[in-house]
Amino acid sequence: MSKIKKNILVENAEIVDVSSEGKAVAKTDGMVIFTEGAVPGDVGDILIHRKKNNYSEGKLVQLKTPSPHRVEARCEHFGTCGGCKWQHMNYETQLRFKQKTVYDALTRIGHLTFPEMMPILGSAEQYYYRNKLDFSFSDKKWLTNEEIKSGNQVDNRNGLGFHIPGMFDKVLDIRNCYLQGEPSNSIRQAVKDYAIAHNLSFFNIRDKGGLLRTLLIRTTSTGETMVLFAFYDNPKEAIENLLEHIYTKFPQITSLQYVINPKANDTIHDLPVVTFKGRDYIVEEMEGLRFKISAKSFYQTNSAQAYELYKVTRDFAGLSGHEVVYDLYTGTGTIANFIARQVKSVVGIEYVEDAIADAKVNSALNHINNTQFYAGDMKDVLNAAFIDKHGKPDVIITDPPRAGMHEDVVRTILNAAPEKIVYVSCNPATQARDLAMMTEHYKITRVRPVDMFPQTAHVENVVLLERI
């Protein structure tokens, strides 16, 4: 066919690649088709549902020849739920394409040169690796194709699960999730069963009504569990009865908390958290270090792989015990405290004040006294006066959010002129952009991707730069 139009079936298309966003790629008559539900090596029919000038978007509607890299998706919600979109691709192939994503970003976006990349560090666990999941309540759950085709009227529309991609008001009711180990699934199901049995109202995001709003479950490798409810209003007896039931049914819960959130959005960073039972935190351990995690704390969601990521970071830094290290975007100070015993001093900077408070607590908890932590906007805090006060860094470790670093921050890093920069990133595209601004003064000497999120297209990457 010479031209691809919307709602046209493209027959016998071959999937040849994966995009940086994780969608499968087919090419027909010079047109790129980003395709849902496909795996490189598949041949099948694609239904085009969106057409742009230089690409189209579609969905694999009939598989003719399956790829040798295709596997059976484990989860019953695959294809509807927005997570784990690569479940139908074997793990070895996932890793290969994640490595390619990093390479393409560094070479095509950053136009960077570097030694041969180290092989991506895969995750030992491909399922049940997350230590944190957020679930949403809805009184208008998403109806699956099976429920619609059955023709049966669905009287109970209460659901507890994940938002449907691109639909803020639709929640897919989750029966079983393979991302977080027990007691996560059991707690979520028990909450839903109790709520329905006792006529507790599920939230309606459009009408802004309903008691039950969100549910957060956090677990640690040490066997601790945090459960945090967000309620829209505050009927004290109903709330206490629900919490008492869950705590009695799951005595392994270490921290049971709740927050009242009457706002238009789900964020709780500006709301007080009430501890109903247990402590107001849980504890994670890593290489003999203990980290307190509170309801609002950030902690890498794959605990085991976070340890591997931090080991790569420490190895790249090549610490001898005499260095002054700046840890930018330090969060709760996990990396700073992780390397503190191998350096002279660590200075951590982070925008979120609560995270900095946690970082200081974690240093004290581990009897670490050579760390200092400061809260504020990176481009405002990290300036010449700050460096004069705290000493010129020998090593800078930076782990910014997905948007990467502000140009002013890059400029200040270059002015600080550390011997080494270790750049940890969850977005190889913005990392490549930032690295390109440093190549006049630094050369890339090591690159290693790390897979923190199996069954997804996301990949972390660690780069070592050394001053020329």
Secondary structure, 3 states (H helix, E strand, C coil): CCCCCCCCEEEEEEEEEECCCCCEEEEECCEEEEEECCCCCCEEEEEEEEECCCEEEEEEEEEEECCCCECCCCCCCCCCCCCCCCCCECHHHHHHHHHHHHHHHHHHHCCCCCCCCCCCECCCCCCCCCCEEEEEEECCECCCHHHHHHCCCCCCCCEEEEECCCCCCCEEECCCCCCCCCCHHHHHHHHHHHHHHCCCCECECCCCECCEEEEEEEECCCCCEEEEEEECCCCHHHHHHHHHHHHHHCCCCCEEEEEECCCCCCCCCCCCCEEEEECCEEEEEECCEEEEEECCCCCCCCHHHHHHHHHHHHHHHCCCCCCEEEEECCCCCHHHHHHHHHCCEEEEEECCHHHHHHHHHHHHHCCCCCEEEEECCHHHHCCHHHHHHHCCCCEEEECCCCCCCCHHHHHHHHHHCCCEEEEEECCHHHHHHHHHCCCCCEEEEEEEEECCCCCCCCCEEEEEEEEC
